[in-house]
Amino acid sequence: MAKNLLGKYVWLVETIYNAGQITFEEINQKWLDDDMDDKEIPLRTFHKWRIAAEEMFGLVIDCKRKGGYHYYIGNAREVRNGGLRSWLLSTISVSNLLLDSQQLKDRIILEDIPSGLNYLPKIIEAMKSNTVITITYQSYWREESYTFDVHPYCVKLFKQRWYMVALSPYYDKVMIYSLDRIFGLWKQKEKFKVPEDFDPTEFFRNYYGVIAGTKRKTETVKIKISAGQANYLRSLKLHSTQEEVERTDEYSIFSYRLRPEFDFIMELLSKGEDVEVLEPYWLRKDMAGKIKRMWNKYKNDIQ
């Protein structure tokens, strides 16, 4: 049973999106088949939910009148291509599913998100009004915290951690801050202007992870990975430029066009012996050096 309006909005959007095109009668039949209720949705109620869902998720639910009034997601391409709308829809859908499954709470295990999430609403509010914020911040590499002003441009979620991309007026440079390293945040009265040429998607396009804006050049990276692990890369790409250029029964070779910074290198190392960097040579050599230093820590335990 759908226990709240939010759940009903999510159900309606998912039903229309998954169907491609669907009539009101078919929506009602699925409503009954999914055991959402024992009564059909009144037409007036359906339109209320449709309008609310459009406003909440930033979607466009259109109606094709030829051939029997079929409803469809007018901007479905944006959802398929990912981005905020897709993430919101997916997150709220999962959250609603969990709320409706409280009897299974001991059998559903989730990952923790660091406490920095507490500052996310304040940062988003500052982004809406382009307002300067003051933060007290201590990086992972410093023993002391510092308090300073920043201009928040955008936020990004990566591996269960939220990050803020912001201009540091002190350094006159766009920098990236981990929200779980913020220990205080205050909104100021001063306003700032986001540069017209700043595009968050473009800022991260040639990178994997949250290390971006560096001087490293974009180049082709090729990795050789075992057949079993290759299945994981096919189902969830490491990067939007991923291409499978060779496939055998024992291994696959994947190609990427990006700037291979620390986050990408750590991701490759996390796959252990299943991955081998083929090119560029400097990255292959760098990986070999890291693996050798790891080996030196364990070699005395090998009989």
Disulfide bonds with the S-S distance in Angstrom:
none
